[in-house]
Amino acid sequence: MNLKKLITGNTSFDHISHGGLPIGRTTLVAGSSGSAKTLFAAQFLAMGIMLFDQPGVFVTFEEQVDDIRRNLKSFNWDIDTWEKEGKWIFVDAAPKEEVIIAVGDFDLSAFRIRLERAVKKCNAQRVVIDSIGSIFTQFHEEMHAIRRELIQVTLTLARLGATSIITAERLEEYGRITRFGVEEFLTDNVVILRNVLHNEKRRRTIEILKFRGSNHEKGENPFSINPEKAIVIIPLSAMNLKHLSTHVRVTSGIPKLDEMINGGFYKGSINLISGAIGAGKTLLVANFVNGIRAKQERCLLLAFEESDEQLYRNAAGWGINFKQLEEEGLLKVICLYPEISSLEDHFINIQEIVKDFKPDRIAIDSLSALSRTSSDKGFREFIIAFTSYLKHHEITGMFTSNTPLLAGGTSDTEGNISPITDSIILLRYVEMNGEMQRSIAVLKMRGSKHDSSIRQFSITEQGAEIGKNFAGISGILTGNPMLIKLE
């Protein structure tokens, strides 16, 4: 059964819902306090007016109309003008200060008349009722009557041909759908918004729990509240592995490393540099950035541990001029503390920068710093979304990750990204005869042969130097180098 759907205008939601909300039906949007239910519903109306010139009605059972207007103005929606033009109509059903005294049976017939009048007045195609649970708190002893009357409200909306959203509150993120356990039986569709606190970190997600008679993506998808775009969803469940692949190679910026990886990284590949502090990860990133000179490519460098002045100084010490690359329009450097935004916000901001700057390469130094802002699950989902985005745009990526031990070891960050990388380069310290040396090895190169030896790696005034392999020595990557006795 393929229902006709109304495009909501929220591109990412339309993506995970396979086309929007079923036309002429009512959708329940349930969530705990602060989960963005009202914003989701208001965005549905605003997008209808701005993109499709579809009028809407906003019914409030809880907040005062002036408060809603004030809160929504921060998203640059011109609600005042829409009201004057008759495209947005408020129906104020919120309780006033006077005490409500119930006399006789509970009856919403007067409200239905007001609602129908408002829908017909502007020929509304979209209707929002926020929040239906307020009725239950006032007339909790008449639950059966309330349910009967609310069914009549949804039937009225269906008769008028409106596509509607009803919001309802829930008390827990992963418990019963709504506070009173009644609202979900009044609607054909159920969408759940969550704002989960885990290890002192908040994570917002959206899940389409039920679309009766229609397909949709399953599972939770993270979302963020953006000052300009309101709710922006990262559609993890709708991602696929249909990105393009190519045999075109791009230079790492270090000729010897290009030799080790059989001619350079594949264009559009995801490449991880793993190493302890001071092992040379940022140096490899600087050379990767400098590699854009050969073909006048563009690179976006996102640094989460050092300031731009530190990066310029360090690169200059290796003979690489970041400032000149920026002046030529080939490089864009962005330095941020990772804690200033959620991972979802970082991802959305990166997408906007990519759209404007159109880079051929992206380097992130380091993923380990970025991982501090989220739970393991949230970070893993960010990595999946971000790498999928880069591959679909054929952008070559280089990420760095810190190992917990000087001699190696695997971090949680690497555990999340390693399976989806195309190549992994290991930088390790090696203690030889009372002296600390560095080594470099290509652990993985998907789709290509590569040098499997562990080579000497040093940092000089001229930059990175890759030397001979450590012949006759084993245990380097485990941190226990031993001379091999030849018989």
Summary of the structure (lengths in Angstrom):
residues: 487
radius of gyration: 28.4
end to end distance: 74.8
largest distance: 102.1
contacts: 1607
relative contact order: 0.11
helix: 36%
strand: 28%
